[in-house]
Each structure stands twice: as C-alpha cells, then as structure tokens.
Amino acid sequence: TMALLFGYTLFLDSIGYIITTLLMMWAFFYIFGGRRWVSSLLISSFIVAVTYLVFDVWLRCQFPRGIFP
C-alpha cells in the first residue's frame, strides 16, 4: 500500500490525475481486492470518471493534466 501511494505521488504531476488514479485504483482492486482484472478496470474507470466530473467539471478544481493538454 505504501509503495502504491508513493508511486502515486511521484507520478501524479508527470502523468496526470486520470491515468495515475486509474492505475492506482486498479492495483488496489486487483491486488488487494482479489477481483478479476476486467472488473477492477471497470470499477476503477467508474471511480475516476465520477471524481473527475465532480471535482474538475462541477466544482472546477484543477487536477494535474500530465500528458493531456
């Protein structure tokens, strides 16, 4: 868990919120949750989409863009 969180903070600015959070959530669900990789990816994608819509679109908080312009 600590290695995933360290990697998240390390790559958040360079890769961006969407990809970094998707990879971190996928790893948590797949490795620690014992789910299949497909269901882990779908749940992670849903969580990233909802948090991005709420915080970036609705509340207009700025996330690190990373590789996206």
C-alpha positions as CSV (number, residue, x, y, z in Angstrom):
1,T,0.0,0.0,0.0
2,M,2.8,2.4,0.9
3,A,4.6,1.7,-2.4
4,L,1.5,2.4,-4.4
5,L,0.8,5.6,-2.6
6,F,4.5,6.7,-3.0
7,G,4.3,5.9,-6.7
8,Y,1.0,7.8,-7.0
9,T,2.5,11.0,-5.5
10,L,5.7,10.5,-7.6
11,F,3.9,10.2,-11.0
12,L,0.9,12.4,-10.4
13,D,2.3,15.6,-11.9
14,S,4.1,14.0,-14.8
15,I,1.5,11.5,-15.9
16,G,-1.6,13.3,-14.7
17,Y,-4.6,12.6,-12.5
18,I,-6.7,10.4,-14.8
19,I,-4.0,7.8,-15.7
20,T,-2.3,7.8,-12.3
21,T,-5.5,7.4,-10.3
22,L,-6.8,4.8,-12.7
23,L,-3.6,2.7,-12.3
24,M,-3.6,3.1,-8.5
25,M,-7.3,2.2,-8.1
26,W,-6.8,-0.8,-10.5
27,A,-3.9,-2.0,-8.4
28,F,-5.8,-1.7,-5.2
29,F,-8.8,-3.6,-6.5
30,Y,-6.9,-6.2,-8.4
31,I,-4.0,-7.0,-6.0
32,F,-5.7,-6.4,-2.6
33,G,-9.3,-6.8,-3.5
34,G,-8.9,-10.2,-5.2
35,R,-11.1,-9.2,-8.2
36,R,-10.6,-10.1,-11.8
37,W,-8.6,-7.6,-13.9
38,V,-11.5,-6.7,-16.0
39,S,-13.9,-5.9,-13.1
40,S,-11.1,-4.0,-11.4
41,L,-10.6,-1.9,-14.5
42,L,-14.3,-1.1,-14.9
43,I,-14.7,-0.1,-11.2
44,S,-11.6,2.0,-11.4
45,S,-12.7,3.7,-14.5
46,F,-16.1,4.5,-13.0
47,I,-14.4,6.0,-9.9
48,V,-12.0,8.1,-11.9
49,A,-14.8,9.3,-14.2
50,V,-17.1,10.3,-11.3
51,T,-14.3,12.0,-9.3
52,Y,-13.1,13.9,-12.3
53,L,-16.6,15.0,-13.2
54,V,-17.4,16.2,-9.7
55,F,-14.2,17.9,-8.8
56,D,-12.9,19.2,-12.2
57,V,-16.1,19.9,-14.1
58,W,-18.6,20.7,-11.4
59,L,-16.5,22.2,-8.7
60,R,-13.8,23.5,-11.1
61,C,-10.8,22.2,-9.0
62,Q,-7.7,21.8,-11.1
63,F,-6.1,18.4,-11.3
64,P,-2.6,17.8,-12.8
65,R,-3.1,17.4,-16.5
66,G,0.1,15.4,-17.1
67,I,0.3,14.1,-20.7
68,F,-3.1,15.6,-21.6
69,P,-3.1,19.2,-22.9
